[in-house]
Amino acid sequence: MAKECSNTSCDKSSCEGCPSREGQGIPKEVSKTGARIGRVIGIISGKGGVGKSFVTASLANMYQEKGFRVGILDADITGPSIPRMYGITGQAVGNDNGILPRVTKNGIEIMSVNLLLPDEDEPVVWRGPVLSGVVKQFWTDVCWGDLDYLFVDMPPGTGDVPLTVFQSLPVDGVVIVTTPQDLVSMIVTKAYKMAEMMGVPVYGIIENYSFIKCPDCGKEIPVFGQSHLAAIAETLRLPVLGRMPVDPEFAEKADTGSFHEIRNQYIEAAEGMLPGII
């Protein structure tokens, strides 16, 4: 248990190194199902619509293909898309131990709120505490078993649910996803600073929608503007883990529930940056 602060006159200098200040004062949730998970990796961004689910699924596919045991916890409760990407429909079931995750065609375990709703088109109109409670249950009550990596698809921004993930789950580190627009500095910096405040390492940045390849000549066209990724990565001293294009094949596979067939070669740099299993 983290040591409680006994200083009765806290100020900035006296609280340096205090466990509560470093986010260690809140105990992590414990699995009730006996799950043993090697590494928990969060996929985050400072705004929505940048492709966090796409990156999450791509990383999961990559590590599954290399022989690791992989799972995806879909923490984007109000905008879940992971089950549809893998063609998984219907409700998850449970047993005496807990909720059983569904398994994709390439062997990835997943849990998402869409697997608990009577209809996947039902909107999730819940307040923050309820959303946060569901995320905790996805950690404590799901029978993940033995996994090497659990990738957490986070909702955008820095609100209740991302905060719950950081405080309640033993997150080893995060990957930031962004796009090649002028807002990139603000987007990445917000996500970076939240991770920093919570004492969670940032492994690097992945840029989505970087370009589209001309089908005739192969030229890379920056349809969303010139990338500012290199500059912000240098400022924050973070590695660039990949620059992904607008690829119709990727979109088609996601739309048809065939994302298990995707091998995203544009993020291969991420393989060497994520920590190995101890």
C-alpha positions as CSV (number, residue, x, y, z in Angstrom):
1,M,0.0,0.0,0.0
2,A,1.3,3.4,-0.9
3,K,2.6,5.5,2.0
4,E,0.2,8.3,3.0
5,C,1.4,11.8,3.2
6,S,2.0,12.9,6.8
7,N,3.1,16.4,6.0
8,T,0.5,18.8,7.4
9,S,1.9,21.9,5.6
10,C,2.1,20.7,2.0
11,D,3.6,23.0,-0.6
12,K,5.2,22.4,-4.0
13,S,8.7,21.8,-2.5
14,S,7.6,19.6,0.4
15,C,5.5,17.4,-1.8
16,E,8.2,16.5,-4.3
17,G,8.4,12.7,-4.4
18,C,5.2,12.2,-2.4
19,P,3.5,9.0,-3.5
20,S,0.1,10.7,-3.7
21,R,1.5,13.4,-5.9
22,E,3.0,10.9,-8.2
23,G,-0.3,9.1,-8.6
24,Q,0.8,6.1,-6.4
25,G,-1.7,6.9,-3.6
26,I,-4.6,5.3,-5.5
27,P,-4.4,1.5,-5.4
28,K,-4.7,-0.4,-8.8
29,E,-7.7,-2.6,-9.4
30,V,-7.0,-6.3,-9.0
31,S,-8.3,-9.0,-11.3
32,K,-10.9,-11.2,-9.7
33,T,-10.5,-13.9,-12.3
34,G,-6.8,-14.6,-11.7
35,A,-5.7,-13.1,-15.0
36,R,-2.0,-12.8,-15.5
37,I,-1.0,-10.0,-18.0
38,G,2.5,-9.1,-18.9
39,R,2.2,-5.6,-20.3
40,V,-0.6,-3.1,-20.5
41,I,-0.2,-0.6,-23.3
42,G,-2.6,2.4,-23.7
43,I,-3.4,4.0,-27.1
44,I,-4.2,7.7,-26.5
45,S,-4.8,11.0,-28.2
46,G,-5.7,14.6,-27.3
47,K,-8.7,14.5,-29.6
48,G,-11.0,12.2,-31.4
49,G,-11.1,11.0,-35.0
50,V,-7.4,10.3,-35.3
51,G,-7.6,6.5,-35.6
52,K,-6.8,5.1,-32.1
53,S,-8.8,2.0,-32.7
54,F,-7.1,1.4,-36.0
55,V,-3.7,1.7,-34.3
56,T,-4.7,-0.4,-31.4
57,A,-5.9,-3.2,-33.7
58,S,-2.8,-2.9,-35.9
59,L,-0.5,-3.3,-32.9
60,A,-2.5,-6.2,-31.6
61,N,-2.3,-8.0,-35.0
62,M,1.4,-7.3,-35.2
63,Y,2.2,-8.8,-31.8
64,Q,-0.2,-11.7,-32.2
65,E,1.5,-12.6,-35.5
66,K,4.8,-12.7,-33.7
67,G,3.5,-15.4,-31.4
68,F,2.5,-13.3,-28.3
69,R,-0.8,-13.8,-26.5
70,V,-2.7,-10.6,-27.0
71,G,-5.9,-8.9,-25.9
72,I,-7.7,-5.7,-26.6
73,L,-9.7,-3.8,-23.9
74,D,-12.0,-1.4,-25.6
75,A,-12.2,1.5,-23.2
76,D,-13.9,3.8,-25.6
77,I,-17.2,3.0,-24.1
78,T,-19.4,5.5,-25.9
79,G,-17.7,4.9,-29.3
80,P,-16.7,1.2,-29.4
81,S,-15.5,0.0,-32.8
82,I,-13.1,-2.9,-32.1
83,P,-15.7,-5.8,-32.3
84,R,-17.1,-4.5,-35.7
85,M,-13.6,-4.3,-37.1
86,Y,-13.0,-7.9,-36.4
87,G,-16.5,-9.0,-37.4
88,I,-17.6,-10.1,-33.9
89,T,-21.3,-9.7,-33.1
90,G,-23.6,-10.9,-30.4
91,Q,-23.2,-10.8,-26.7
92,A,-20.3,-12.1,-24.6
93,V,-21.2,-14.8,-22.0
94,G,-19.8,-15.5,-18.6
95,N,-19.3,-18.3,-16.1
96,D,-18.7,-18.6,-12.4
97,N,-15.3,-16.9,-12.7
98,G,-16.4,-13.8,-14.7
99,I,-17.0,-12.5,-18.2
100,L,-15.5,-14.4,-21.1
101,P,-13.8,-12.3,-23.8
102,R,-14.6,-13.0,-27.4
103,V,-11.8,-14.2,-29.6
104,T,-11.0,-12.9,-33.1
105,K,-10.2,-15.1,-36.1
106,N,-6.5,-14.5,-35.5
107,G,-6.7,-15.4,-31.8
108,I,-6.9,-11.9,-30.1
109,E,-9.1,-11.7,-27.0
110,I,-11.3,-8.7,-26.9
111,M,-13.8,-7.1,-24.6
112,S,-16.0,-4.1,-25.5
113,V,-19.3,-2.6,-24.3
114,N,-20.8,-3.6,-27.6
115,L,-20.4,-7.2,-26.6
116,L,-22.7,-6.6,-23.6
117,L,-25.5,-4.6,-25.2
118,P,-28.6,-6.3,-26.6
119,D,-28.1,-4.5,-29.8
120,E,-24.7,-3.0,-31.0
121,D,-26.5,0.0,-32.4
122,E,-27.8,1.0,-28.9
123,P,-26.3,4.3,-27.8
124,V,-24.4,4.3,-24.5
125,V,-25.9,7.3,-22.7
126,W,-24.1,7.1,-19.3
127,R,-22.5,9.6,-17.0
128,G,-18.8,9.6,-16.2
129,P,-18.8,7.5,-13.0
130,V,-20.8,4.7,-14.8
131,L,-18.4,4.7,-17.7
132,S,-15.4,4.6,-15.4
133,G,-17.0,1.7,-13.5
134,V,-17.4,-0.3,-16.7
135,V,-13.8,0.2,-17.6
136,K,-12.7,-1.1,-14.1
137,Q,-15.0,-4.1,-14.6
138,F,-13.3,-4.9,-17.9
139,W,-10.1,-5.3,-16.0
140,T,-11.4,-7.0,-12.8
141,D,-14.2,-9.2,-14.1
142,V,-13.1,-10.4,-17.5
143,C,-11.4,-13.8,-17.7
144,W,-8.3,-12.6,-19.7
145,G,-6.3,-15.6,-18.6
146,D,-2.6,-15.4,-19.5
147,L,-1.7,-12.6,-21.9
148,D,1.6,-11.1,-22.9
149,Y,0.1,-7.8,-24.0
150,L,-3.2,-6.1,-23.3
151,F,-3.8,-3.1,-25.6
152,V,-6.2,-0.5,-24.2
153,D,-8.1,1.5,-26.8
154,M,-8.7,4.8,-24.9
155,P,-11.4,7.4,-25.6
156,P,-10.2,10.8,-26.7
157,G,-9.2,13.6,-24.5
158,T,-8.3,13.8,-20.8
159,G,-11.6,13.1,-19.1
160,D,-13.0,10.6,-16.7
161,V,-12.3,7.4,-18.6
162,P,-8.7,8.0,-19.5
163,L,-8.1,9.1,-15.9
164,T,-9.7,5.9,-14.7
165,V,-7.5,3.8,-16.9
166,F,-4.3,5.6,-15.7
167,Q,-5.3,5.4,-12.1
168,S,-6.9,2.0,-11.9
169,L,-5.1,-0.2,-14.4
170,P,-1.4,-1.0,-14.2
171,V,-0.5,0.8,-17.4
172,D,3.1,0.2,-18.4
173,G,3.2,2.9,-21.1
174,V,1.3,4.6,-23.9
175,V,1.4,5.3,-27.6
176,I,0.1,8.7,-28.8
177,V,-1.8,8.8,-32.1
178,T,-2.1,12.1,-34.1
179,T,-2.7,13.5,-37.5
180,P,-0.7,15.8,-39.8
181,Q,-2.4,19.1,-39.1
182,D,-1.5,22.4,-37.4
183,L,-3.2,21.2,-34.3
184,V,-0.7,18.4,-33.9
185,S,1.4,20.2,-31.3
186,M,-1.6,20.8,-29.0
187,I,-3.0,17.4,-29.5
188,V,0.2,15.5,-28.8
189,T,1.3,17.8,-26.0
190,K,-2.0,17.4,-24.1
191,A,-1.8,13.6,-24.2
192,Y,1.9,13.7,-23.3
193,K,1.4,15.9,-20.3
194,M,-1.5,13.8,-19.0
195,A,0.7,10.7,-19.2
196,E,3.5,12.6,-17.6
197,M,1.3,13.8,-14.7
198,M,0.2,10.2,-14.1
199,G,3.8,8.9,-14.2
200,V,3.2,6.7,-17.3
201,P,6.0,6.4,-19.9
202,V,5.2,7.5,-23.5
203,Y,6.8,5.1,-26.0
204,G,6.3,7.2,-29.0
205,I,4.0,8.8,-31.6
206,I,2.2,7.4,-34.6
207,E,0.8,9.7,-37.2
208,N,-2.4,8.6,-39.1
209,Y,-3.7,10.1,-42.4
210,S,-0.1,11.1,-43.3
211,F,-0.5,10.8,-47.0
212,I,-2.3,9.0,-49.8
213,K,-0.4,7.2,-52.6
214,C,-1.3,8.1,-56.2
215,P,-2.5,4.8,-57.7
216,D,-0.8,5.6,-61.0
217,C,2.6,7.0,-60.1
218,G,3.0,6.1,-56.4
219,K,3.6,9.7,-55.3
220,E,2.8,10.4,-51.7
221,I,0.3,13.2,-51.5
222,P,-0.2,15.0,-48.2
223,V,-4.0,15.5,-48.5
224,F,-4.4,16.7,-44.9
225,G,-1.4,19.1,-45.1
226,Q,2.3,18.9,-44.4
227,S,3.3,16.9,-41.4
228,H,4.5,18.6,-38.3
229,L,5.3,15.3,-36.6
230,A,9.1,15.5,-36.7
231,A,9.2,18.9,-35.0
232,I,6.9,18.0,-32.1
233,A,8.6,14.6,-31.6
234,E,12.0,16.4,-31.3
235,T,10.5,18.9,-28.9
236,L,9.1,16.2,-26.6
237,R,12.1,13.9,-27.3
238,L,9.8,11.1,-28.4
239,P,10.5,8.6,-31.2
240,V,8.2,8.4,-34.3
241,L,6.8,4.9,-34.4
242,G,5.1,5.2,-37.8
243,R,3.4,7.4,-40.4
244,M,0.3,5.7,-41.8
245,P,-1.4,6.6,-45.1
246,V,-5.0,6.8,-46.1
247,D,-5.3,3.3,-47.4
248,P,-8.7,2.1,-48.9
249,E,-7.7,-1.5,-48.2
250,F,-7.4,-0.9,-44.5
251,A,-10.8,0.9,-44.4
252,E,-12.5,-1.9,-46.4
253,K,-11.1,-4.6,-44.0
254,A,-12.4,-2.6,-41.0
255,D,-15.8,-2.0,-42.6
256,T,-16.2,-5.7,-43.5
257,G,-15.1,-7.1,-40.2
258,S,-11.9,-8.5,-41.7
259,F,-9.3,-6.6,-39.8
260,H,-7.6,-9.8,-38.7
261,E,-6.2,-10.0,-42.2
262,I,-4.3,-6.7,-41.9
263,R,-0.6,-6.4,-41.4
264,N,0.2,-2.7,-41.0
265,Q,3.8,-2.4,-42.3
266,Y,3.7,1.3,-41.6
267,I,4.1,0.9,-37.8
268,E,6.9,-1.7,-37.8
269,A,9.1,0.7,-35.9
270,A,6.7,0.3,-32.9
271,E,7.9,-3.3,-32.5
272,G,11.3,-2.3,-31.1
273,M,9.9,0.4,-28.9
274,L,7.3,-1.4,-26.8
275,P,8.8,-3.2,-23.8
276,G,9.4,-7.0,-24.0
277,I,7.9,-9.5,-21.7
278,I,9.7,-10.2,-18.4
